Amino acid sequence: MLSKIQGLLKYCYNDSTCDKVPDMGLQLFLLSSKSLVPYEDKIGCMFDITRYEKEIELFKYYMNGHDDTLGYYFANKKPSGRKDELLECKIIPVAVSNTDWDVLLNEALKSVFFFSTNKDTILNAIIISSSVKEYLEDNDTDSMNEVTKERLIGFSLKDFLNNNNLSINKEGLIEFEKERVKMLLKYEPIIDDLKEKYKVLKYIYDESKSNEEMVDETVLSSFSLYLFKLRKGIISPEKLKISNNDVPEFREFLKHSSFVHPLLGRCVVLKRGEKEVILRNKSGLMKVNI
């Protein structure tokens, strides 16, 4: 199982070491991973929206790249209706860490709706989530389309919105249902275009892939093991809770040569400039705009 997780993540993300600045895809993977908390009363991991909001607000200081859905969120503090082009970067950790389908889908879509209410993004998130679940459970790709189609049939967007106190306008609901029907009319919902668009689907359907365990200590090797432990339910929720006390402005931390931040952990300042500060923590380097 661990080797399968490692192989999947290594293919989908550009791995990094402690002496590199991770690209945006890997950064978003880390933010989602850090926002997962095991449920105390049932199997699975919750996507902690409160934690994620804090992570995202901090992320704008050290974001390595540009993304339209992120830009819209920072400007408006709400999701946009545009497609989320970095969808898989954000939801793969949720899919890997959960084994129960209902929990997996609910938490994955909570992460989706943080940035986008786009109908295609929602449907593609269901397909990616279903594919990852089937792959990690060693089910063959021939049955994957059939199972995914059944899950698309059984999904109710209205129920999901009601259960999570979310909403979209009536037109959005109608457009989603139209798109879902179009997808269900296809012989296979996981079409070649989606396999080309999303690395995770391309990897799962590649019969020549290998699942060799990572031997070097990298960001992905560390977080593969972390997600594996979350999936197995061997991490206590208590260990992942952060203090709700008021945290000083991030720039206050940057005045010190080293510091411990509640979200970033222990950081060391490597270089200071007029417009940026270079930090290092256990996830690699961060180029902080000031």
C-alpha positions in Angstrom: 0.0 0.0 0.0 2.7 2.5 0.9 4.6 1.8 -2.3 1.4 2.5 -4.3 0.9 5.8 -2.5 4.5 6.8 -3.1 4.3 5.8 -6.8 1.1 7.8 -7.3 2.4 10.9 -5.5 5.8 10.8 -7.2 4.2 10.8 -10.6 1.6 13.5 -9.8 3.9 16.1 -8.1 7.3 17.5 -8.6 9.2 16.2 -5.5 11.4 18.5 -3.5 14.1 18.4 -0.9 14.8 20.7 2.0 17.1 22.9 -0.2 14.5 23.7 -2.9 11.4 25.9 -3.2 8.4 23.5 -3.9 6.3 24.4 -7.0 2.7 25.5 -6.5 1.3 22.0 -7.2 3.4 20.5 -4.4 2.6 23.5 -2.1 -1.1 23.0 -2.5 -0.7 19.2 -1.9 1.0 20.1 1.4 -1.7 22.5 2.5 -4.4 19.9 1.9 -2.4 17.2 3.7 -1.9 19.5 6.7 -5.6 20.2 6.9 -6.7 16.6 7.3 -7.7 15.6 10.8 -8.9 12.0 11.8 -12.5 11.8 13.0 -12.9 10.9 16.6 -16.2 9.1 16.2 -16.0 7.4 12.8 -13.6 6.1 10.2 -11.9 8.6 8.0 -10.3 12.1 7.9 -12.1 15.4 7.9 -10.9 18.2 5.7 -10.7 20.9 8.3 -12.0 24.1 6.6 -11.0 26.3 9.5 -7.4 25.0 9.4 -7.3 25.3 5.6 -8.5 28.9 5.7 -5.6 29.8 8.0 -3.2 27.9 5.8 -4.4 29.7 2.7 -4.2 33.1 4.2 -0.6 32.4 5.2 0.1 30.8 1.8 -0.4 34.2 0.0 2.9 35.3 1.5 5.0 32.4 0.0 2.9 31.1 -3.0 5.3 30.0 -5.7 3.3 30.8 -8.8 -0.1 32.1 -9.9 -3.5 30.4 -10.1 -6.7 32.1 -11.1 -9.0 30.4 -8.6 -6.6 31.3 -5.8 -6.4 34.8 -7.1 -10.2 35.1 -7.1 -10.4 33.7 -3.6 -7.8 36.2 -2.2 -9.7 39.1 -3.8 -13.3 38.0 -2.9 -13.0 35.5 -0.1 -15.4 33.1 -1.8 -15.3 30.4 -4.5 -15.5 31.3 -8.2 -17.5 29.7 -11.0 -14.4 29.0 -13.1 -12.7 25.7 -13.6 -10.1 24.8 -11.0 -7.0 23.9 -13.1 -5.1 22.7 -10.0 -8.0 20.5 -8.8 -6.0 17.3 -8.5 -3.2 18.9 -6.5 -5.7 19.8 -3.8 -7.9 16.7 -3.5 -5.5 13.7 -3.9 -4.4 13.9 -0.2 -8.1 13.7 0.8 -8.7 10.7 -1.5 -5.6 8.9 -0.3 -6.2 9.3 3.4 -9.9 8.0 3.4 -11.3 4.5 2.8 -15.0 5.1 3.3 -16.5 6.4 0.0 -19.2 8.6 1.6 -16.6 10.3 3.8 -14.0 10.5 1.1 -16.4 12.2 -1.4 -17.9 14.6 1.2 -14.4 15.8 2.3 -13.0 16.0 -1.2 -15.9 18.2 -2.3 -15.5 20.4 0.7 -12.0 21.1 -0.5 -13.3 21.7 -4.0 -16.0 24.2 -3.0 -13.5 26.3 -1.1 -12.3 27.5 -4.5 -14.8 26.6 -7.2 -18.4 25.8 -7.8 -17.8 24.9 -11.5 -19.9 22.0 -12.7 -17.0 20.4 -14.6 -14.7 20.7 -11.6 -17.2 19.0 -9.3 -17.8 16.1 -11.7 -14.1 15.7 -12.3 -13.4 15.7 -8.6 -15.9 12.8 -8.2 -14.1 10.9 -11.0 -10.7 11.5 -9.5 -11.8 10.5 -6.0 -13.4 7.3 -7.2 -10.4 6.3 -9.3 -7.9 6.8 -6.5 -10.1 4.8 -4.1 -10.4 1.9 -6.6 -6.7 2.0 -7.4 -5.5 1.9 -3.8 -7.9 -1.0 -3.2 -6.3 -3.0 -6.0 -9.4 -3.0 -8.2 -8.8 -3.2 -12.0 -9.3 -0.4 -14.4 -12.0 -2.3 -16.2 -14.3 -2.1 -13.3 -13.3 1.4 -12.4 -15.5 3.0 -15.0 -18.5 1.0 -13.9 -18.1 1.7 -10.2 -17.5 5.4 -11.0 -20.6 5.6 -13.1 -22.7 4.1 -10.3 -21.3 6.7 -7.9 -22.1 9.5 -10.3 -25.7 8.2 -10.6 -26.1 8.0 -6.8 -24.6 11.5 -6.1 -26.9 14.3 -5.1 -25.4 17.8 -5.2 -28.4 19.2 -3.4 -27.9 16.8 -0.5 -24.2 17.6 -0.3 -24.8 21.3 -0.2 -27.5 20.9 2.5 -25.4 18.6 4.6 -22.4 21.1 4.6 -24.3 24.4 4.8 -23.2 25.4 1.3 -25.1 26.9 -1.6 -25.0 27.7 -5.3 -27.7 29.4 -7.3 -30.5 27.5 -9.0 -29.0 28.0 -12.4 -25.8 26.4 -11.2 -27.7 23.3 -10.0 -29.5 23.0 -13.3 -26.2 23.3 -15.3 -24.6 20.7 -13.1 -27.4 18.2 -13.6 -27.3 18.7 -17.4 -23.6 18.1 -17.4 -23.9 15.0 -15.2 -26.5 13.5 -17.5 -24.2 14.1 -20.5 -21.4 12.4 -18.7 -23.6 9.4 -17.8 -24.7 9.0 -21.4 -21.1 8.2 -22.4 -20.1 4.6 -22.5 -17.3 5.4 -20.0 -17.2 8.5 -17.8 -13.4 8.3 -17.5 -12.6 9.3 -21.1 -9.2 9.7 -22.7 -9.4 13.5 -22.5 -9.6 13.3 -18.7 -6.7 10.8 -18.6 -4.6 13.3 -20.5 -5.7 16.3 -18.5 -5.1 14.8 -15.0 -1.8 13.2 -14.1 -3.5 11.0 -11.5 -5.8 9.4 -14.0 -3.0 8.9 -16.5 -0.9 7.2 -13.9 -3.7 4.9 -12.7 -4.5 3.8 -16.3 -0.8 3.3 -17.3 -0.3 -0.5 -17.2 3.5 -0.1 -17.3 3.7 1.9 -14.1 5.9 0.7 -11.2 5.5 1.2 -7.5 9.0 1.3 -6.2 9.4 2.7 -2.7 11.3 5.9 -2.3 14.6 5.5 -0.6 15.7 9.1 -0.4 14.3 11.4 2.3 12.2 13.9 0.4 9.0 15.9 0.9 6.9 13.3 -0.9 8.5 10.3 0.9 7.7 11.9 4.2 4.1 12.8 3.3 3.4 9.5 1.7 4.1 7.8 5.0 2.0 10.5 6.8 -1.0 9.9 4.5 -0.6 6.2 4.8 -0.8 6.5 8.6 -3.9 8.7 8.4 -5.5 6.1 6.1 -4.7 3.4 8.6 -6.1 5.5 11.5 -2.9 5.3 13.6 -2.5 9.0 14.1 -4.3 10.6 17.1 -6.5 13.7 16.3 -5.0 15.3 19.4 -1.5 15.4 17.8 -2.8 17.4 14.9 -4.8 20.1 16.7 -3.3 23.6 16.7 -3.8 26.4 19.2 -6.8 28.7 18.7 -5.0 31.5 20.5 -4.4 34.7 18.6 -1.3 34.3 16.4 0.9 37.4 15.8 1.0 38.8 12.3 3.4 36.7 10.1 5.7 39.7 9.6 6.4 39.7 13.3 7.8 36.2 13.1 10.1 37.3 10.2 11.9 39.7 12.5 13.7 36.8 14.2 16.5 34.6 12.8 14.5 31.5 13.7 11.0 30.9 15.0 8.3 28.3 15.6 5.1 29.1 13.8 1.8 27.2 14.6 1.3 26.3 11.0 4.8 26.2 9.5 6.6 24.6 12.4 10.2 25.5 13.0 11.6 28.0 10.5 15.1 29.4 9.9 15.7 32.6 8.1 18.4 32.0 5.5 18.4 35.3 3.6 16.8 38.7 3.9 16.2 41.2 1.1 14.2 44.4 0.6 11.2 42.6 -0.8 11.6 38.9 0.2 12.8 36.6 2.9 14.1 33.1 2.3 13.0 30.6 5.0 13.6 26.9 5.5 11.3 24.5 7.3 10.9 20.7 7.1 9.0 21.0 3.8 11.8 22.9 2.1 12.5 26.5 1.2 10.0 29.3 1.2 10.4 32.6 -0.6 8.3 35.0 1.4 7.2 38.3 -0.1 7.2 41.2 2.3 
